[in-house]
Amino acid sequence: MISPETVEALLQDREARQPLKAGRIEFILTFVGGANPAEVAERVGKVADLALAHEAVVHDIVGPLVIIAFGTSPSESPKPGSRASLVGALRGQLGGDIKILHGAADGHYGLFGGNTRMAYTFLVPHFDKMLGNLSRLKFGEVEEFHP
């Protein structure tokens, strides 16, 4: 879920097979809860809509896990305070139905994969630890991660 300008830039990257780009990446990992699959799906949609409204890139949705970042779009730079604003909006609208882990790190972004499956995504240090921390949070908790 990205802007049309970003899609165009990604298509150009894919055609040119450009190398990964390096930069400061602000990330938000969320895990959504719910009483049933329909409720989880609705809340995941709300997370994605809020991310887009805050000009973030939704890199992936895997069931209740939504991976969001600022600083990975080839056509846009993140605005100061964007991550904090989005974290506040997520917490305000989803309250006790979401776990949120967020932070910033130097990393790489671009096209990962091969000819049969390719994704535009990012890589930051200690992603495995981030997932572990996210899984240990209770619903309603927010944690800032420092790699």
GROMACS elastic network, one bead per residue, 0.5 to 0.9 nm:
[ bonds ]
;  ai    aj funct       b0    kb
    1    48     6  0.77301   500
    1    49     6  0.89972   500
    1    52     6  0.72587   500
    1    56     6  0.89442   500
    1    57     6  0.64062   500
    1    58     6  0.54432   500
    1    59     6  0.73735   500
    1    60     6  0.86087   500
    2     5     6  0.82173   500
    2     6     6  0.62542   500
    2     7     6  0.67988   500
    2    52     6  0.72771   500
    2    55     6  0.84143   500
    2    56     6  0.78818   500
    2    57     6  0.56709   500
    2    58     6  0.69975   500
    2    59     6  0.86733   500
    2    73     6  0.84928   500
    3     6     6  0.52409   500
    3     7     6  0.64473   500
    3     8     6  0.88785   500
    3    52     6  0.84624   500
    3    55     6  0.84969   500
    3    57     6  0.84473   500
    4     7     6  0.50134   500
    4     8     6  0.63190   500
    4     9     6  0.87128   500
    5     8     6  0.51979   500
    5     9     6  0.63234   500
    5    10     6  0.86785   500
    5    74     6  0.88929   500
    5    75     6  0.65546   500
    5    76     6  0.88695   500
    6    10     6  0.60712   500
    6    11     6  0.85813   500
    6    73     6  0.63325   500
    6    74     6  0.63807   500
    6    75     6  0.55778   500
    6    76     6  0.78809   500
    7    10     6  0.50327   500
    7    11     6  0.61843   500
    7    12     6  0.86731   500
    8    11     6  0.51598   500
    8    12     6  0.63719   500
    8    13     6  0.87387   500
    9    12     6  0.51433   500
    9    13     6  0.62621   500
    9    14     6  0.87520   500
    9    73     6  0.86406   500
    9    74     6  0.63574   500
    9    75     6  0.67355   500
   10    14     6  0.61502   500
   10    15     6  0.86041   500
   10    73     6  0.87741   500
   10    74     6  0.74816   500
   10   110     6  0.81923   500
   10   111     6  0.81357   500
   10   120     6  0.77642   500
   11    14     6  0.51264   500
   11    15     6  0.62298   500
   11    16     6  0.85784   500
   12    15     6  0.52054   500
   12    16     6  0.61211   500
   12    17     6  0.83059   500
   12    18     6  0.86310   500
   13    16     6  0.51347   500
   13    17     6  0.56160   500
   13    18     6  0.53371   500
   13    19     6  0.84351   500
   13   110     6  0.81162   500
   13   111     6  0.78004   500
   14    18     6  0.69244   500
   14   111     6  0.71162   500
   15    18     6  0.80753   500
   17   111     6  0.81872   500
   18    21     6  0.85214   500
   18   110     6  0.82368   500
   18   111     6  0.82816   500
   19   110     6  0.74314   500
   19   111     6  0.81430   500
   20   108     6  0.60837   500
   20   109     6  0.55454   500
   20   111     6  0.69647   500
   20   112     6  0.84209   500
   20   122     6  0.89986   500
   21    72     6  0.85941   500
   21    74     6  0.88534   500
   21   107     6  0.84001   500
   21   108     6  0.53991   500
   21   109     6  0.53851   500
   21   110     6  0.62666   500
   22    25     6  0.88300   500
   22   106     6  0.72707   500
   22   107     6  0.57079   500
   22   109     6  0.65029   500
   23    71     6  0.72265   500
   23    72     6  0.79110   500
   23   105     6  0.83910   500
   23   106     6  0.55584   500
   23   107     6  0.57173   500
   23   108     6  0.62584   500
   23   109     6  0.79282   500
   24    70     6  0.87020   500
   24    71     6  0.63464   500
   24    72     6  0.83684   500
   24   104     6  0.68915   500
   24   105     6  0.56881   500
   24   107     6  0.62113   500
   24   108     6  0.82737   500
   25    69     6  0.67200   500
   25    70     6  0.59750   500
   25    72     6  0.64866   500
   25   103     6  0.84427   500
   25   104     6  0.55190   500
   25   105     6  0.55152   500
   25   106     6  0.59487   500
   25   107     6  0.62467   500
   25   108     6  0.79975   500
   25   109     6  0.85798   500
   25   122     6  0.82244   500
   25   123     6  0.89065   500
   25   124     6  0.77259   500
   26    68     6  0.85189   500
   26    69     6  0.54969   500
   26    70     6  0.50341   500
   26    71     6  0.63548   500
   26    72     6  0.85173   500
   26    78     6  0.85335   500
   26    83     6  0.68882   500
   26   102     6  0.75103   500
   26   103     6  0.57638   500
   26   105     6  0.66211   500
   26   106     6  0.87216   500
   27    67     6  0.75605   500
   27    68     6  0.57592   500
   27    70     6  0.63637   500
   27    71     6  0.86843   500
   27    83     6  0.76884   500
   27   101     6  0.82307   500
   27   102     6  0.55092   500
   27   103     6  0.55763   500
   27   104     6  0.60261   500
   27   105     6  0.82655   500
   28    66     6  0.82496   500
   28    67     6  0.62248   500
   28    68     6  0.50559   500
   28    69     6  0.60401   500
   28    70     6  0.86402   500
   28    83     6  0.76428   500
   28    86     6  0.88686   500
   28    87     6  0.77930   500
   28   100     6  0.68629   500
   28   101     6  0.57749   500
   28   103     6  0.67699   500
   28   104     6  0.88661   500
   29    65     6  0.72196   500
   29    66     6  0.60093   500
   29    68     6  0.62233   500
   29    69     6  0.85341   500
   29    99     6  0.81628   500
   29   100     6  0.58525   500
   29   101     6  0.51837   500
   29   102     6  0.61903   500
   29   130     6  0.83280   500
   29   131     6  0.81550   500
   29   134     6  0.74698   500
   30    47     6  0.82977   500
   30    64     6  0.79421   500
   30    65     6  0.57043   500
   30    66     6  0.52436   500
   30    67     6  0.65838   500
   30    68     6  0.81250   500
   30    98     6  0.66299   500
   30    99     6  0.55063   500
   30   101     6  0.64393   500
   30   102     6  0.85124   500
   30   134     6  0.76955   500
   31    44     6  0.85909   500
   31    63     6  0.88552   500
   31    64     6  0.53860   500
   31    66     6  0.64645   500
   31    67     6  0.89658   500
   31    97     6  0.85373   500
   31    98     6  0.56410   500
   31    99     6  0.51319   500
   31   100     6  0.67526   500
   31   101     6  0.89040   500
   31   134     6  0.76263   500
   31   135     6  0.82343   500
   31   139     6  0.83490   500
   32    40     6  0.63525   500
   32    41     6  0.88058   500
   32    43     6  0.67544   500
   32    44     6  0.65628   500
   32    47     6  0.86204   500
   32    63     6  0.87949   500
   32    64     6  0.50139   500
   32    65     6  0.65985   500
   32    66     6  0.81012   500
   32    94     6  0.85482   500
   32    97     6  0.59297   500
   32    99     6  0.65462   500
   32   100     6  0.88971   500
   32   139     6  0.80565   500
   33    36     6  0.86417   500
   33    39     6  0.81044   500
   33    40     6  0.58704   500
   33    43     6  0.80326   500
   33    64     6  0.69932   500
   33    96     6  0.84863   500
   33    97     6  0.50718   500
   33    98     6  0.59829   500
   33    99     6  0.82776   500
   33   139     6  0.73717   500
   34    37     6  0.71059   500
   34    38     6  0.82108   500
   34    39     6  0.53624   500
   34    41     6  0.86442   500
   34    43     6  0.80054   500
   34    97     6  0.66804   500
   34    98     6  0.89864   500
   35    38     6  0.84212   500
   35    39     6  0.64436   500
   35    40     6  0.74834   500
   36    39     6  0.54272   500
   36    40     6  0.64289   500
   36    41     6  0.87724   500
   37    40     6  0.50715   500
   37    41     6  0.60433   500
   37    42     6  0.85657   500
   38    41     6  0.50657   500
   38    42     6  0.61576   500
   38    43     6  0.86518   500
   39    42     6  0.51442   500
   39    43     6  0.62487   500
   39    44     6  0.86141   500
   40    43     6  0.51445   500
   40    44     6  0.60689   500
   40    45     6  0.85776   500
   40    63     6  0.83108   500
   40    64     6  0.65095   500
   41    44     6  0.50884   500
   41    45     6  0.62466   500
   41    46     6  0.87282   500
   41    63     6  0.79506   500
   41    64     6  0.74949   500
   42    45     6  0.51363   500
   42    46     6  0.64125   500
   42    47     6  0.88905   500
   43    47     6  0.62808   500
   43    48     6  0.86759   500
   43    64     6  0.85893   500
   43    94     6  0.76497   500
   43    97     6  0.83943   500
   43    98     6  0.88198   500
   44    47     6  0.50558   500
   44    48     6  0.62840   500
   44    49     6  0.86162   500
   44    61     6  0.80601   500
   44    63     6  0.82758   500
   44    64     6  0.64509   500
   44    65     6  0.79800   500
   44    66     6  0.71928   500
   45    48     6  0.51158   500
   45    49     6  0.60920   500
   45    50     6  0.85653   500
   46    49     6  0.50715   500
   46    50     6  0.60976   500
   46    51     6  0.85401   500
   46    90     6  0.86154   500
   46    93     6  0.85583   500
   46    94     6  0.85605   500
   47    50     6  0.52068   500
   47    51     6  0.61527   500
   47    52     6  0.87084   500
   47    66     6  0.75920   500
   47    90     6  0.67369   500
   47    94     6  0.84686   500
   48    51     6  0.50777   500
   48    52     6  0.62520   500
   48    53     6  0.85894   500
   48    57     6  0.89072   500
   48    58     6  0.65400   500
   48    61     6  0.87196   500
   48    66     6  0.76399   500
   48    68     6  0.84310   500
   49    52     6  0.52284   500
   49    53     6  0.61338   500
   49    54     6  0.87011   500
   50    54     6  0.62817   500
   50    55     6  0.87403   500
   50    56     6  0.87097   500
   50    86     6  0.71648   500
   50    89     6  0.73670   500
   50    90     6  0.71812   500
   51    54     6  0.51728   500
   51    55     6  0.63878   500
   51    56     6  0.51677   500
   51    57     6  0.69672   500
   51    58     6  0.68175   500
   51    68     6  0.71588   500
   51    69     6  0.87680   500
   51    86     6  0.66753   500
   51    90     6  0.86008   500
   52    56     6  0.53873   500
   52    57     6  0.67063   500
   52    58     6  0.74052   500
   53    56     6  0.75511   500
   53    86     6  0.88160   500
   54    82     6  0.66926   500
   54    83     6  0.83426   500
   54    85     6  0.77516   500
   54    86     6  0.62430   500
   55    70     6  0.78400   500
   55    76     6  0.88639   500
   55    78     6  0.78842   500
   55    79     6  0.88409   500
   55    82     6  0.80304   500
   56    68     6  0.65737   500
   56    69     6  0.57662   500
   56    70     6  0.52257   500
   56    71     6  0.82968   500
   56    72     6  0.88270   500
   56    73     6  0.85210   500
   56    78     6  0.79210   500
   56    82     6  0.81629   500
   56    83     6  0.83804   500
   56    86     6  0.86120   500
   57    60     6  0.89753   500
   57    67     6  0.85596   500
   57    68     6  0.56367   500
   57    69     6  0.53831   500
   57    70     6  0.63443   500
   57    71     6  0.85879   500
   57    72     6  0.74212   500
   57    73     6  0.71154   500
   58    61     6  0.76402   500
   58    66     6  0.72274   500
   58    67     6  0.59898   500
   58    69     6  0.66699   500
   59    66     6  0.77650   500
   59    67     6  0.54923   500
   59    68     6  0.56052   500
   59    69     6  0.70944   500
   59   119     6  0.85960   500
   59   120     6  0.71891   500
   59   121     6  0.59202   500
   59   122     6  0.81575   500
   60    65     6  0.80215   500
   60    66     6  0.59076   500
   60    67     6  0.52438   500
   60    68     6  0.73602   500
   60   121     6  0.81682   500
   61    64     6  0.71611   500
   61    65     6  0.56858   500
   61    67     6  0.64305   500
   62    65     6  0.51021   500
   62    66     6  0.65292   500
   62    67     6  0.85088   500
   63    66     6  0.79145   500
   69    72     6  0.66147   500
   69    73     6  0.87709   500
   69    83     6  0.83498   500
   69   122     6  0.84469   500
   70    73     6  0.72895   500
   70    76     6  0.89406   500
   70    77     6  0.76094   500
   70    78     6  0.55419   500
   70    79     6  0.86185   500
   70    82     6  0.79149   500
   70    83     6  0.73530   500
   71    74     6  0.82277   500
   71    76     6  0.74328   500
   71    77     6  0.56401   500
   71    78     6  0.53860   500
   71   109     6  0.88938   500
   72    75     6  0.87935   500
   72    76     6  0.80914   500
   72    77     6  0.79721   500
   72    78     6  0.86117   500
   72   108     6  0.82151   500
   72   109     6  0.59470   500
   72   110     6  0.76614   500
   72   121     6  0.78415   500
   72   122     6  0.71231   500
   73    76     6  0.54277   500
   73    77     6  0.70385   500
   73    78     6  0.86199   500
   73   109     6  0.85217   500
   73   110     6  0.87171   500
   74    77     6  0.80083   500
   74   110     6  0.85217   500
   78    81     6  0.85385   500
   78    82     6  0.68068   500
   78    83     6  0.86558   500
   79    82     6  0.56035   500
   79    83     6  0.86667   500
   80    83     6  0.79598   500
   80    84     6  0.89094   500
   81    84     6  0.53656   500
   81    85     6  0.60896   500
   81    86     6  0.86707   500
   82    85     6  0.51199   500
   82    86     6  0.61781   500
   82    87     6  0.86161   500
   83    86     6  0.51837   500
   83    87     6  0.61111   500
   83    88     6  0.85646   500
   83   102     6  0.80201   500
   83   103     6  0.83799   500
   84    87     6  0.51064   500
   84    88     6  0.61352   500
   84    89     6  0.86164   500
   84   102     6  0.89284   500
   85    88     6  0.51716   500
   85    89     6  0.62476   500
   85    90     6  0.87086   500
   86    90     6  0.60767   500
   86    91     6  0.84783   500
   87    90     6  0.51648   500
   87    91     6  0.61100   500
   87    92     6  0.84352   500
   87   100     6  0.75614   500
   87   102     6  0.79393   500
   87   142     6  0.83444   500
   88    91     6  0.51635   500
   88    92     6  0.59224   500
   88    93     6  0.85717   500
   89    93     6  0.60665   500
   89    94     6  0.83158   500
   90    93     6  0.53650   500
   90    94     6  0.57634   500
   90    95     6  0.74680   500
   90    98     6  0.80270   500
   90   100     6  0.83990   500
   91    94     6  0.53696   500
   91    96     6  0.79351   500
   91    97     6  0.87888   500
   91    98     6  0.74087   500
   91    99     6  0.87028   500
   91   100     6  0.81143   500
   91   140     6  0.74333   500
   91   141     6  0.86568   500
   91   142     6  0.80754   500
   92    95     6  0.56449   500
   94    97     6  0.54142   500
   94    98     6  0.60357   500
   94   140     6  0.81127   500
   95    98     6  0.64177   500
   95    99     6  0.88908   500
   95   139     6  0.81316   500
   95   140     6  0.54595   500
   95   141     6  0.85906   500
   96    99     6  0.78921   500
   96   138     6  0.85634   500
   96   139     6  0.51941   500
   96   141     6  0.75639   500
   97   139     6  0.56229   500
   97   140     6  0.60505   500
   98   138     6  0.83962   500
   98   139     6  0.51615   500
   98   140     6  0.54838   500
   98   141     6  0.74816   500
   98   142     6  0.86572   500
   99   134     6  0.68625   500
   99   135     6  0.83386   500
   99   137     6  0.62947   500
   99   138     6  0.64777   500
   99   140     6  0.56682   500
   99   141     6  0.54655   500
   99   142     6  0.61404   500
   99   143     6  0.85056   500
  100   134     6  0.69512   500
  100   137     6  0.80556   500
  100   139     6  0.84695   500
  100   140     6  0.79404   500
  100   141     6  0.65226   500
  100   143     6  0.63730   500
  100   144     6  0.84211   500
  101   130     6  0.74574   500
  101   131     6  0.86524   500
  101   133     6  0.76366   500
  101   134     6  0.58560   500
  101   137     6  0.85184   500
  101   141     6  0.85595   500
  101   142     6  0.58527   500
  101   144     6  0.57577   500
  101   145     6  0.65204   500
  102   130     6  0.87744   500
  102   142     6  0.78844   500
  102   143     6  0.64597   500
  102   145     6  0.57901   500
  102   146     6  0.87334   500
  103   143     6  0.85360   500
  103   144     6  0.53713   500
  103   146     6  0.62722   500
  103   147     6  0.81515   500
  104   124     6  0.87004   500
  104   144     6  0.88738   500
  104   145     6  0.77417   500
  104   146     6  0.72417   500
  104   147     6  0.79536   500
  105   124     6  0.63299   500
  105   125     6  0.73663   500
  105   146     6  0.78108   500
  105   147     6  0.67469   500
  106   123     6  0.89286   500
  106   124     6  0.65250   500
  106   125     6  0.78795   500
  107   122     6  0.71277   500
  107   123     6  0.55689   500
  107   125     6  0.70198   500
  108   121     6  0.86213   500
  108   122     6  0.55923   500
  108   123     6  0.52594   500
  108   124     6  0.67059   500
  109   112     6  0.83654   500
  109   120     6  0.73668   500
  109   121     6  0.56751   500
  109   123     6  0.62313   500
  109   124     6  0.88057   500
  110   119     6  0.81051   500
  110   120     6  0.52582   500
  110   121     6  0.57387   500
  110   122     6  0.64675   500
  111   118     6  0.65076   500
  111   119     6  0.55746   500
  111   121     6  0.63946   500
  111   122     6  0.84241   500
  112   117     6  0.86233   500
  112   118     6  0.56942   500
  112   119     6  0.54124   500
  112   120     6  0.61923   500
  112   121     6  0.67423   500
  112   122     6  0.83693   500
  113   116     6  0.79352   500
  113   117     6  0.58040   500
  113   119     6  0.63449   500
  113   120     6  0.87694   500
  114   117     6  0.55181   500
  114   118     6  0.56388   500
  114   119     6  0.89617   500
  115   118     6  0.68106   500
  123   127     6  0.75806   500
  124   127     6  0.61433   500
  124   147     6  0.84430   500
  125   128     6  0.84624   500
  125   129     6  0.89241   500
  125   147     6  0.63911   500
  126   129     6  0.52122   500
  126   130     6  0.63957   500
  126   131     6  0.88904   500
  126   147     6  0.61853   500
  127   131     6  0.63795   500
  127   132     6  0.87131   500
  127   147     6  0.85451   500
  128   131     6  0.52510   500
  128   132     6  0.63747   500
  128   133     6  0.87829   500
  129   133     6  0.61326   500
  129   134     6  0.85283   500
  129   147     6  0.85944   500
  130   133     6  0.51279   500
  130   134     6  0.61239   500
  130   135     6  0.86209   500
  130   145     6  0.70334   500
  130   147     6  0.83653   500
  131   134     6  0.50324   500
  131   135     6  0.61647   500
  131   136     6  0.87286   500
  132   135     6  0.51924   500
  132   136     6  0.64095   500
  132   137     6  0.89733   500
  133   136     6  0.51942   500
  133   137     6  0.65071   500
  133   143     6  0.84223   500
  133   145     6  0.83010   500
  134   137     6  0.53894   500
  134   138     6  0.85999   500
  134   142     6  0.89333   500
  134   143     6  0.81697   500
  135   138     6  0.80176   500
  137   140     6  0.82640   500
  137   141     6  0.60641   500
  137   142     6  0.76340   500
  137   143     6  0.79836   500
  138   141     6  0.56000   500
  138   142     6  0.87106   500
  139   142     6  0.86143   500
